[in-house]
C-alpha cells in the first residue's frame, strides 16, 4: 500500500470514525482539548482544532510505524495529519520526492527548515485526482526516516494546523 492508497483509506476511516468519536465524546465528555499554542497564534489566526481520532497503520508497506490523526476545526473543516516512520531515510526521501513529482501544483518548493535539533525538508503541494475539480492541499515534512503530512481541502487549515503542531 502506498501513501496515496493510505490517504484514501484515512479519508474513509476518518469519515466513519468521526461519527463514533463525536458520540463517544458527547456521552463521556472526554473530547480531546483544542490544539493551540499561544506562541503560534497571530491576531488574524483564530482557527482552533479538535482531535477526533487516532489510527495506527504500522506495518503498512515500507512503513515501520505509522499514526494518523483526524482533526476538525471550529468552522467544520477537516485536516488529517500522518506521521510515517519508514524503514530507512532513503524510503522516506523517495516518498517525499514521489509526492512532489505527482503533485498537480507545487505551492511552496521543497526547502530545508529547522525541525528541533535536526533539519527537515518541507513543501506544500496541491494533489488532484484525475479529472477532479477540487484538490487536496498537503504540507509534507521529511526528516531522516520520518515523513509527516497535513492534508485538507483547505490550504489555510492545513497550514494552520502545521503551525500549531510544529511552530516555525
C-alpha positions in Angstrom: 0.0 0.0 0.0 1.5 3.3 -1.0 0.8 6.7 0.6 -1.9 7.6 -2.0 -3.9 4.4 -1.1 -3.3 5.1 2.6 -4.6 8.6 2.2 -7.8 7.3 0.6 -8.2 4.8 3.4 -7.7 7.6 6.0 -10.3 9.8 4.5 -12.8 7.0 4.5 -11.7 5.9 8.0 -11.9 9.5 9.2 -15.5 9.8 8.0 -16.5 6.6 9.6 -14.7 7.1 12.9 -15.7 10.8 13.2 -19.3 9.8 13.9 -18.4 7.4 16.6 -15.9 9.8 18.2 -18.5 12.6 18.4 -21.0 10.3 20.0 -18.3 8.9 22.4 -17.1 12.4 23.2 -20.6 13.6 23.9 -21.5 10.6 26.0 -18.4 10.7 28.2 -17.4 14.3 28.0 -13.9 13.1 27.1 -13.4 15.2 23.9 -9.8 16.0 23.3 -8.9 19.6 24.0 -8.1 22.1 21.3 -4.6 22.2 19.9 -3.4 25.7 20.3 -0.1 27.2 21.1 -0.2 30.8 22.2 3.2 31.3 20.6 1.8 30.2 17.2 -1.3 32.4 17.3 -1.5 35.7 15.4 -4.1 38.4 15.6 -5.8 37.2 12.4 -5.4 33.5 13.2 -8.5 32.2 15.0 -8.5 28.6 13.8 -8.9 26.0 16.6 -8.8 22.3 16.1 -10.3 19.3 18.0 -8.5 16.0 17.7 -11.2 13.4 16.8 -9.4 10.1 16.1 -6.0 8.4 16.1 -5.4 5.5 13.8 -2.4 3.2 13.8 -1.2 1.9 10.4 2.1 0.3 11.5 3.4 -2.4 9.2 1.9 -1.0 6.0 4.4 -1.5 3.1 7.7 0.3 3.8 6.3 2.0 7.0 7.7 0.6 10.2 5.4 2.7 12.4 2.6 5.0 11.3 -0.1 7.1 13.0 -2.9 9.1 11.5 -4.8 11.8 13.3 -8.1 13.4 12.3 -8.9 17.0 13.3 -11.9 19.2 12.8 -11.6 23.0 13.0 -14.2 25.0 14.8 -15.5 26.1 11.4 -16.0 22.4 10.4 -13.0 21.8 8.1 -11.2 18.5 8.5 -7.4 18.1 8.5 -5.7 14.7 8.5 -2.2 14.6 10.0 0.0 11.5 9.5 3.4 10.5 10.9 5.1 7.7 9.0 8.4 6.2 10.2 9.9 4.3 7.3 12.4 1.5 7.5 15.1 3.8 6.2 15.7 7.5 5.4 16.1 6.6 1.7 12.5 5.3 1.7 11.1 8.4 3.4 13.1 10.6 1.0 11.8 8.6 -2.0 8.2 9.0 -0.8 8.7 12.8 -0.3 10.1 13.1 -3.9 7.2 11.0 -5.3 4.6 13.2 -3.7 6.3 16.3 -5.1 6.6 14.7 -8.6 3.0 13.6 -8.7 1.5 16.9 -7.3 -0.8 18.8 -9.6 0.8 22.0 -8.3 3.7 22.8 -6.1 2.6 25.7 -3.9 5.9 26.0 -2.0 9.0 24.4 -3.4 10.9 21.9 -1.2 13.1 23.7 1.3 15.1 22.8 4.3 13.6 24.0 7.6 14.6 23.6 11.2 13.0 20.6 13.0 14.2 20.6 16.6 17.8 19.6 16.6 17.6 18.3 13.1 16.7 19.8 9.7 13.7 18.7 7.7 12.7 19.1 4.0 9.3 20.7 3.7 7.0 21.6 0.8 3.4 22.5 0.2 1.5 20.7 -2.6 -1.9 20.5 -4.3 -2.8 16.9 -5.1 -5.7 16.3 -7.5 -7.2 13.1 -8.7 -7.5 12.7 -12.4 -10.5 14.7 -13.8 -11.3 16.1 -10.3 -12.1 19.7 -10.0 -11.1 20.1 -6.3 -7.7 19.2 -5.0 -6.3 18.4 -1.6 -3.7 20.7 0.0 -0.8 18.8 1.5 2.0 20.0 3.7 4.9 17.5 3.6 7.8 17.3 6.0 10.6 14.8 5.9 13.5 14.3 8.3 15.6 11.2 8.4 13.2 8.2 8.2 10.2 10.2 9.3 7.6 11.7 6.9 4.8 14.0 8.2 1.8 15.1 6.2 -1.1 17.6 6.8 -3.9 17.1 4.3 -7.1 19.1 3.9 -9.4 20.5 1.3 -8.3 23.9 2.7 -4.7 25.0 2.3 -5.3 27.6 5.1 -6.4 24.9 7.5 -3.6 22.5 6.7 -1.0 25.3 7.2 -2.7 26.5 10.4 -2.6 23.0 12.0 1.0 22.5 10.9 2.0 25.8 12.6 0.2 24.8 15.8 1.8 21.3 15.9 5.3 22.3 14.6 5.7 26.1 15.3 8.4 27.5 13.0 
